[in-house]
Amino acid sequence: MSRIRETSAHWGTYLVEVSADGRDVVAARAHADDPDAAPAIGNVADAHRHRSRVARPSVRRRWLEDGPRPDARRGDPAEEYVEVDWDTALDLLARELGRVRSEFGNSAIFGGSYGWGSAGRLHHAQSQLHRFLNTIGGCTRSVGDYSRGASTVLLPHLIGARGTLDLRYKPASWADLAEHTDLLVSFGGVRRSNTWVVPGGHARHVGSDLARAVGRRTEVVALTAQRDDAFADLGAEWVGVMPGTDTAVMLALVHVLVVDRLADEEFLSAFTVGADEVRRYVLGETDGVPKTPEWAERISRTPAAAIRALAHRMAAGRTMVNVVYSLQRGEGGEQAIFAGLTLAAFLGQIGLPGGGFAHGFGSMGDYGVGVAGAPLPTFPQGTNPVPDFIPCARISDLLLHPGEEIPYDGTTVRFPRTRLAYWAGGNPFHHHQDLRRLRRALSTLDTFVVHETHWTPTARHADVVLPVAGTLERDDVAAGAGDSRLRAVPRVVPPRGEAREELWIYTRLAERLGADFAEGLDSRQWLERIYERWRAAPASPPAPPFAEFWRDGGVELPRKSYDDAVFTAFRADPVANPLDTPSGRIELFSATLAGFGLADVAGHARWREPTQWWGAPAAAEFDLHLLCNQPTHRLHSQLDMGAASRSTKVAGREPVRLNPADAAARGLADGDVALVRSPQGSLLAGVVVTDALLPGVAQMHTGAWYDPSAPEVADCVNGNVNVLTRDVGTSTLTQATSGAHVLVAVTRYDGPVPPVRAYEPPPFSR
């Protein structure tokens, strides 16, 4: 008879049904009291027993026979692997790590591990890998992230480092909006699917229900290229904006506030610096181009009358300006954040209940829950003695251009020569752009090591692939920011095949290299240690000893609402509570940024025409603007082979959505197969026709597993959008990803449709 067990992941806490022999996952489902549970739960059962699981340690045959070296065939679908025992794999890897360290130094090792690996507090892929590499002398590391890489560099210059943290973890809450806000204006919409996901997971999903309360009380305007960017329960008014042009619309709204004398001059004088520079810019005094609604309409296709009317509505009541994460993932993406903050400042409501500026509603499930996050247990990583780092989105540049320097946040970053990359818990073939270029970059390595549960595209490019236990196959503790419960997460089933916990792997690797990774503790003892250290910390809530915690399945976390939301104290007294900016105030003009002398970033928010927009010369050939959104039925690329993710496929691959007029002009209908091209590459996609998109806009989800098995047809026959996107930094200030959109051409594909082979394991030599 099967058994029901509880477990947790980034998409929440849910139930799994385990077979009578205790070895297999039969099904997975949400808790009955979690009506907003994530559809990604439906991927779990298929993925656990899928043929793409990595069963044994595997080594690429050419690397095994020819030794470590650059290899252009790394990642070729025909590349064979040899399965070996654990001792052989660890001996090979320890020998190679030792060679690289002794011949080239630890800066020649890149410690990857970017992504959403495990939701657990112990078995956290990045923490485990970085601790291991730190114990053997360190590595070149990455900083920042793909989600907010531009804004996390920009915002400290405008509102200070503390303000940037508070804007993420103590913003105005959904409850504040429901009680105080007359108008929520969200650039980029408010996507429900993003509220299903929290780093570390939540005991229950609360974001969607909190948002519904706002929809019942507050007017919501969503400015976006997709009507369904705002989920239906908000009842949002849709104002269409062409992708990449939001900054122009925001500047035009500021223009209306200035010209129609609606700007809050007292607020600007007391709480900001630089308003005069902004005013001169939007009036056209500095460049001869007034930033009028008519000017913005020519850029954004948003009607000038709608812009002018919206500015008056925003000034007439309590208004929250929200800018979602995705807007900063494009060329000059930081300008949308800069302009959104500037717009909110000219309205003068920053720091008032339910008013001001937000950067994350509809982007993350823990944003705006209104709970002061309790401290959580952590696995110590140690100290990395290697000073070298890269902005995380510059991985291909690191590998392709050793010795070169790039500007970054007012200084320069130099790329060391990388010989070995060690990746765990992530899939750069999901996060990174221009996959042709990424493949060339990976071919320059002597050795590429990957820990994986499945034969993902990243694993298929590795020289050494070590099978690791998944979330269901190891004990852990879990909680996310603002969570209601620190949860014990017992192992549900044993590891598949010869998979091992990463702590076990790193312990034995470290021993071979003369280092101490685990301090003599196994994973259960480490769980108890990090829990008891957390329990003893002064800021932690009352909690029982570990044995009692584990027996009871968890401990409740305090649900105390924070009363010091971002900008509240600053608004009450900017002299006594200054921001940690050079002026102590919000910097609408930053002398620091201006002093960097960057050609593409000024001291104030500015419209700068990108290469990827409908008005660019490239649009003559690539005449649709493709939006690349996060998926609804999986987390990034995780478990793409699962039932929930498969249910979204069209013609057996990732769909591309088109406006009816654009589909008709290309002779396309629902269910057809289309060839989608950009200067970077091509893919096959199934067609979905919808009036939820503006004409001239196409949309695809990220995260389809990369499939280069039929290059004569397309670079990816499964619809991975990153064969299309550009590997170009947002700016010389931030160097973040610009992969949220790209110009493409879409045509009907009438040739033989190749099968999707993305979820098959590689060929093995015997």
Buried (B, 14 or more C-beta within 10 A) or exposed (E): EBEEBBBBBBBBBBBBBBBEEEEBBBBBBBBEEBEBBBBBBBBBBBBBEBEBBBBBBBBBBBBBEEEBEEBEEBBBBEBBBBBBEBEBBBBBBBEBBBBBBEEBBBBBBBBBBBBBBBBBBBBBBBBBBBBBBBBBBBBBBBBBBBBBBBBBBBBBBBBBBBBBBBBBBBBBBBBBBBBBBBBBBBBBBBBBBBBBBBBBBBBBBBBBBBBBBBBEEBBBBBBBBBBBBBBEBBBBBBBBBBBBBBBBBBBBBBBBBBBEEBBBEEBBEEBBBBBEBBBBBBBBEBEEEBBBBBBBBEBBBBBBEBBBBBBEBBBEBBBBBBBBBBBBBBBBBBBBBBBBBBBBBBBBBBBBBBBBBBBBBBBBBBBBBBBBBBEBBEBEBBEBEBEBBBBBBBBBBBBBBBEEEBBBBBEEBEBBBBBBBBBBBBBBBBBBBBBBBBBBBBBBBBBBBBBBBBBBBBBBBBBBBBBBBBBBBBBBBBBBBBBBBBBBBBBBBEBBEBBBBBBBBBBBBBBBBEBEBBEEBEBEEBBBBBBBEBBEEEEBBEBEEBEEBBEEEBBBBEBEEBEEBBBBBBBEEBEEBBBEBEBBBBBBBBEBBBEBEBEBBBBBBBBBEBBBBBBBEBBEEBBBBBBBBBBBBBBBBBBBBBBBBBEBBBBBBBBBBBBBEBBEEBEBBBEBBBBBBBBBBBBBBBBBBBEBBBBBBBBBBBBBBBBBBBEEBBBBBBBBBBBBBBBBBBBBBBBBBBBBBBBBBBEBBEEEBBEBBBBBBBEEEE
